[in-house]
Amino acid sequence: MKSKVKNNINQDELNDKSESLGAKDYFEQYWRYCNAVRNWLVAFGIGCCILLISEKDGIFKDVSTQKKLDIVFFLIIGVISQILLALLNKYIHWCVYWGMENRNFEKSIYYKIAFKISSYFWIDVLVDVFTIFMFAIAVCKMFRC
């Protein structure tokens, strides 16, 4: 009897570990995509600003200075929102990490707030949608949509 209980416990532990590894793998994949999307959005915003201001290709030579400023404003707002999101994620994940390493910190209000916010996926989605919306306005202004 004793060995059966021990085997059941070991099997349960194995199941828990495999589920955790699966979740960890999915999170790591999500984080890679998150970084890729953020990098592309920031690169797009900065790249458009440089292209617009440099006038190297002459594409925007007929665009007024005021319109260029408006376009750059929307692009920069999009870029700043992505940078703020990256800083928020960095701080939150550091707090969660440190709370798991340091039991005293785990009891702190900082850890509890960070842990709660870390489950709010909608924050990332909202900022990404906002950024894309800002870029869409800028592109429409660029090409007179």
C-alpha positions as CSV (number, residue, x, y, z in Angstrom):
1,M,0.0,0.0,0.0
2,K,2.7,2.4,1.0
3,S,4.5,2.0,-2.4
4,K,1.3,2.7,-4.3
5,V,0.7,5.9,-2.5
6,K,4.3,6.9,-3.1
7,N,4.0,6.1,-6.8
8,N,0.7,8.1,-7.0
9,I,2.4,11.1,-5.4
10,N,5.3,10.9,-7.7
11,Q,3.0,10.7,-10.7
12,D,1.1,13.7,-9.5
13,E,4.3,15.6,-9.0
14,L,5.4,14.7,-12.5
15,N,2.0,15.9,-13.9
16,D,2.4,19.2,-12.0
17,K,5.9,19.7,-13.3
18,S,5.0,18.9,-16.9
19,E,2.1,21.3,-16.7
20,S,4.4,24.0,-15.3
21,L,6.9,23.4,-18.0
22,G,4.3,23.7,-20.6
23,A,3.1,27.0,-19.1
24,K,6.6,28.2,-18.9
25,D,7.3,27.3,-22.5
26,Y,4.2,29.2,-23.6
27,F,5.1,32.2,-21.6
28,E,8.6,32.3,-23.0
29,Q,7.1,32.1,-26.5
30,Y,4.7,34.9,-25.7
31,W,7.5,37.0,-24.3
32,R,9.5,36.5,-27.5
33,Y,6.5,37.6,-29.6
34,C,5.9,40.5,-27.2
35,N,9.5,41.8,-27.6
36,A,9.3,41.3,-31.4
37,V,6.1,43.3,-31.7
38,R,7.4,46.0,-29.5
39,N,10.6,46.3,-31.4
40,W,8.8,46.4,-34.7
41,L,6.4,49.1,-33.5
42,V,9.2,51.2,-32.1
43,A,11.3,50.8,-35.2
44,F,8.3,51.7,-37.4
45,G,7.6,54.8,-35.4
46,I,11.2,56.0,-35.3
47,G,11.9,55.0,-38.9
48,C,8.9,57.0,-40.1
49,C,10.0,60.0,-38.2
50,I,13.5,59.8,-39.7
51,L,12.1,59.3,-43.2
52,L,9.7,62.2,-42.8
53,I,12.2,64.6,-41.4
54,S,15.1,63.7,-43.6
55,E,13.2,64.1,-46.9
56,K,15.9,61.9,-48.4
57,D,13.6,60.3,-50.9
58,G,11.6,63.4,-51.6
59,I,8.4,61.5,-50.9
60,F,7.2,64.1,-48.4
61,K,8.6,67.3,-50.0
62,D,5.0,68.7,-50.6
63,V,4.0,68.1,-46.9
64,S,3.8,71.3,-44.9
65,T,6.0,71.8,-41.8
66,Q,2.9,71.9,-39.6
67,K,1.6,68.6,-41.0
68,K,5.0,67.0,-40.5
69,L,5.0,68.1,-36.9
70,D,1.5,66.6,-36.4
71,I,2.7,63.3,-38.0
72,V,5.8,63.1,-35.9
73,F,3.6,63.9,-32.8
74,F,1.4,60.8,-33.4
75,L,4.4,58.6,-34.2
76,I,6.3,59.7,-31.0
77,I,3.2,59.1,-28.9
78,G,3.0,55.6,-30.2
79,V,6.7,55.0,-29.5
80,I,6.5,56.5,-26.0
81,S,3.5,54.3,-25.2
82,Q,5.5,51.2,-26.1
83,I,8.5,52.3,-24.0
84,L,6.2,53.0,-21.0
85,L,4.7,49.5,-21.5
86,A,8.2,48.0,-21.5
87,L,9.1,49.8,-18.4
88,L,5.9,48.7,-16.6
89,N,6.5,45.1,-17.6
90,K,10.1,45.2,-16.5
91,Y,9.2,46.6,-13.1
92,I,6.3,44.2,-12.6
93,H,8.2,41.1,-13.6
94,W,11.2,42.1,-11.4
95,C,8.9,42.5,-8.4
96,V,7.3,39.1,-9.0
97,Y,10.7,37.5,-9.5
98,W,12.1,39.1,-6.4
99,G,9.0,38.2,-4.4
100,M,9.6,34.5,-5.3
101,E,13.3,34.8,-4.3
102,N,12.8,36.8,-1.1
103,R,10.0,35.8,1.2
104,N,10.1,39.1,3.1
105,F,9.5,41.0,-0.2
106,E,6.7,38.6,-1.1
107,K,4.7,40.0,1.9
108,S,5.2,43.6,0.7
109,I,2.5,45.7,-1.0
110,Y,4.8,46.2,-4.0
111,Y,4.8,42.4,-4.7
112,K,1.1,42.0,-4.2
113,I,0.3,44.9,-6.6
114,A,2.9,43.7,-9.1
115,F,1.6,40.1,-8.9
116,K,-2.0,41.2,-9.5
117,I,-1.1,43.6,-12.4
118,S,1.0,40.8,-14.0
119,S,-2.2,38.9,-14.8
120,Y,-3.8,41.9,-16.6
121,F,-3.0,40.9,-20.2
122,W,-5.5,43.6,-21.4
123,I,-2.9,46.3,-20.5
124,D,-0.5,45.0,-23.2
125,V,-3.4,44.6,-25.7
126,L,-4.7,48.1,-25.0
127,V,-1.3,49.8,-25.4
128,D,-0.6,47.9,-28.6
129,V,-4.0,48.8,-30.1
130,F,-3.4,52.4,-29.0
131,T,0.0,52.5,-30.6
132,I,-1.3,51.0,-33.9
133,F,-4.1,53.6,-33.8
134,M,-1.6,56.5,-33.4
135,F,0.5,55.1,-36.2
136,A,-2.6,54.7,-38.4
137,I,-3.4,58.4,-37.8
138,A,0.1,59.4,-38.7
139,V,0.2,57.3,-41.9
140,C,-3.2,58.7,-42.9
141,K,-1.9,62.2,-42.4
142,M,1.3,61.3,-44.4
143,F,-0.6,60.0,-47.4
144,R,-3.7,62.3,-47.1
145,C,-6.2,59.5,-46.4
